[in-house]
Amino acid sequence: MGAYTTIAPVVSKIFCSSSHAVLMVRRRPPTVNGGGLVVTNQDQRAAFSVDGCGIIGASGQLIVRNGDGSAILFIDKKEGVVQALSVNNWWRGYLSDYGEPNKLVFSLQDPKPVLCMKGDVRVTVEPNGRKRHWDYEVTGSFVQRSCAIKNRAGQVVAQIGAKGMMAGRDFYQVVVQPGYDQAFVVAIIAILDNMNGESTSC
């Protein structure tokens, strides 16, 4: 009891819970409000939403909003010549301050396929003062809605899966373990959605 309090939030402690959080993610069709994601809680109330290319009008950019519609995270995919020559795609998540990116809070590494092989998606919480290689990784298949976000110890932080008669690629469940930042988990899901050319992509 109380062990969850040792986990430092990535976005804010207001998005952490002392018990399991069950979130339902629904993909918006591109023809409806420009696509993106809507995330509801167990009470079927809006908890988060994600704006992607169809709303922002630029590829490689995402905005995570809270249940009130306020922007809490701005996510940007690194571009340029150096990025093009890199073996990884890099995404960075910033706290949003009055609609503008402010403080860098995490970086996500998406290995580019090499010889038809693809490595694990890994996330580093910033600032990375201890020069860790990564803090979290995504295992399994997001496309099949059968994957998990795990910490460096291999413990499951969040489980993504299809549950219920209505479940599928367009509507799926995310179970977040006690103490972990739900906004951070939604941000990772938003990037996975974009990486796989789904509702937040152009």
N, C-alpha and C positions, 0 to 999 in steps of 0.2 A: 504494500500500500504506500502511495506517495512516490514510487519509483519514477513515474512519468515526469515529475517536476524537475528531474535532472536533465531533461532534453531541452536544449536551447531552441527557441522558435527561430525560423528563418525569416518569416515575414512579420508576424506579431503573435504574442501569446493569446490574443483574443480569438485566434483561429485554432487554438489547441483545446482539447477536451480531456477530461479525466476518465472518460469511457470510450469504448469503440464508437466511431462515427461511420454511419452508413450513408454514402452519397450515391445519388443516381445521376448519371450523365446522359444527356440527350443531345444528339447532333442536330443542329438546325440546318435544313436544306439551304443551299446557296441562294435560292429564289425567295427565301423567307428571312428578312432582315440581314441579308448578306452572309448567311451561314454562321459558323461559330458553334459554341457549346453553351448549354444551360445546365447548371448543376443544382439539384435540389437535395434537401436533407430528409430525414425520416418523417418529418411532419409535412412533407411535400411543399415546403416553402423554398423559394429561391435562396441559395446559399452563395453561389458564385455564377459568373458568366464569363465567356471568353470571346473577344472580338478578334477576328483574323483578317485575312487579305480582303475578303469581300466587303468588310466594313471600313477598315483602315485605308485600303487602296494601295498597299505596298506589300510585296512578298517578303517573307522572313521577319515579319513584325507581328507581335501579339500583345493584347492588353487583357489582363485578368481583372475582373471587377468583383466587388463584394455583393451581397444580396441587395443592397440599396442602389447598386449601379455605379458606385464610386470606383474609379480606377485605383488599384492597389499595387499592381505590378506591370511593368513594361518589359517585354521580352524581345530581344533583337538577335538576329543571326548575323554573325560576323561575315563580312564580304571582303572583296579585294583580291589583288594578285597573290599576296602571301597566303590568304585563306585558300585560294584555288590550288596552290601548290602543296598545301598541308594534307596529311593523311586523315585528318579529322575535320568534321564540321563543328563549329563552336557556336553555342548559344549563350547569351548572358541575360540574367534577370535582374532588373533594377526596381527598387521601391519607387512608386509613383508619387510625386509631390505636386499637387495642383495640375495633374494631367501630364507632367513632364518627368522623364527618367531622372532619378536622383542618386540613390546609393546602390552600388552593386552588391547583391546579396548571394548570388550563386552563378556558377558556370556549368554548362552541360556539354559534354564531349560525345559527339556522334561519329564513330569511326566510319570512314568511307569504305565501301566494299573493295576488298583486295583479293584477286583470283577467286571471285565468287564467294569469298568468306567475309563475314561481317562480325566485328567485335561487339562487346557489350557497351551499352549506353551508360555513361558514368557521370555523376554530378558532384561538384565540389562546392561546399558552402564557403562564401567569402566573408571577411578577408581570410585568406589562406596563410596565416602567419606561421604555421608549422610546416608549410610546404608539403602537405599531404598530396598524394596523387589523386585521391577521390574520397568522398564520404558516403555516397549512395550509388547503387547501380540498379539497372532495370534488367530483369531476367524473364525469359519466356517470350511469348508472341503477343504484341499489342494488337496486331491486325486480327488475330483470332480471339481477342479479348480474353487472353489467358496469360497474364503476366503479373509480376510483383515488383515493387520497389523495396530494395533491401539495404540495410546499413552495412558498414564494413565488417561487422561481426557476423553477417549472414542472416540477421533477424529481419523478419518481414515488417516493413513499415506500413505498406499499403498493398492490398490485393485487388487486382482488377479482373472482373469476370462477368459473364452473362448469367443473370439470375432471373427466374420468373418467366411466365408465358410470353411477355412482351419483349423480353430481352433479345439482344442481337448486336450487330455492329453499330446500329443507330441509337441504342438505348442499353446502357450497361451499368453495373454496380461497382463501386469502389469502397472497400472497407479499410478505414484508416485506424491504426492502432492508437491506444491511449497516449496522450502527451505529444503526439506529432502534429506538425503544422499542416492543417488541411489546405490552406491557400498554396503552400509550397507543393503539395501533392498535385493539386489541380494544375499548377504551372507546368509540372513535368508532363502531365497528361496532355496539356495543350500543345507542348512541343512534339510529343509523340504523334499526336493527331496531324500536325503540320508536316512532320517528317515523312509520314506515310501518305501524303497527298489527300487527306480527308477534308473535313468541313471547314477548317481554318486556313486552308491553302488556296492558292489561286488556280 
